[in-house]
Amino acid sequence: MATTGVCGEGQTAVSFTGGKDCVLAMHLIGAGKMLPALAAAAEHQQRLSWTAADTEAALATVSLLVTFAPPDADFKAHPLPIIRLQAKAIRLQHIVLEIDPKNAAESYKQRIKQLHREHGISRLVTGDILDIAGGFMRKAALGTG
């Protein structure tokens, strides 16, 4: 499990694909078990900054599910209509933020800033079990506020 972005006051969003990994991450936050998983990841990656206070805040502040998607996304494993139904069942607001696949890194960075600006999001939790794609999400969140 991974977290990205700045920690502090504000709300927590879950990068939500509708898959088991992001659902597990959300469950671990709710069960108060995210900190040990993050500590292990931090030891492995030596770059993650997440504290017990951040876990406490995240427990009470998961307020948004966000799906990052290219225009006209046609996800086969987890179609957007199913993701929307999952969010409705969980009773959390769900938004889809469009990502430009030709400039994915900058596009993610701008959308993460938008989450902060428009929704008060200061924590972004992902279900990434491994730091995939060379730390893509962590890098995308750097400098976003």
C-alpha positions, -999 to +999 in steps of 0.1 A: +000+000+000+013+035-007+005+070+002+015+100-018+014+137-014+017+159+016+004+149+050-013+173+073-047+188+078-074+182+052-092+153+037-080+119+024-088+106-011-083+070-023-071+065-058-099+041-067-098+016-096-125-007-081-099-034-077-089-054-047-058-035-039-074-001-035-103-016-016-078-033+007-059+000+013-092+017+022-101-012+045-066-010+062-071+027+068-105+021+084-090-006+106-062+016+117-036-008+102-022+014+075+008+027+095+026-007+099+023-013+061+036+022+054+064+018+078+075-014+060+072+004+026+092+034+040+120+012+052+121-004+017+119+028-002+135+052+023+113+081+010+078+078+024+068+103+050+037+091+070+033+094+107+009+080+133-008+114+133-014+111+096-030+076+101-053+091+128-063+119+105-069+096+076-091+073+097-116+101+100-112+119+067-115+095+038-140+116+019-134+109-018-127+082-042-109+093-073-103+075-106-077+088-129-086+079-164-077+089-200-104+104-222-130+078-233-116+053-209-127+017-216-114-002-187-119-040-192-111-053-157-131-026-138-155-007-161-163+028-149-200+021-145-191-007-120-166+016-102-194+041-098-217+015-084-190+004-059-186+040-048-223+043-043-224+012-022-195+024-001-214+057+003-184+079-007-183+106-033-165+094-065-150+115-092-132+107-124-103+130-133-091+129-169-055+122-175-037+131-208-019+099-218+006+118-239+018+137-208+008+114-180+032+126-153+023+163-156-013+155-160-014+135-128+004+163-110-021+188-122-050+166-112-036+160-077-033+197-073-069+200-084-079+175-057-063+197-031-077+229-045-113+218-051-118+191-025-093+199+003-074+167-002-041+166+015-035+128+015-038+104-015-039+067-007-033+041-034-035+004-034-001+001-051+015-029-032+048-023-049+062+010-060+054+003-096+067+021-127+097+036-110+077+053-083+053+070-107+025+080-083+050+091-056+068+113-082+035+126-096+026+138-061+059+155-053+055+192-052+017+192-054+010+207-020 
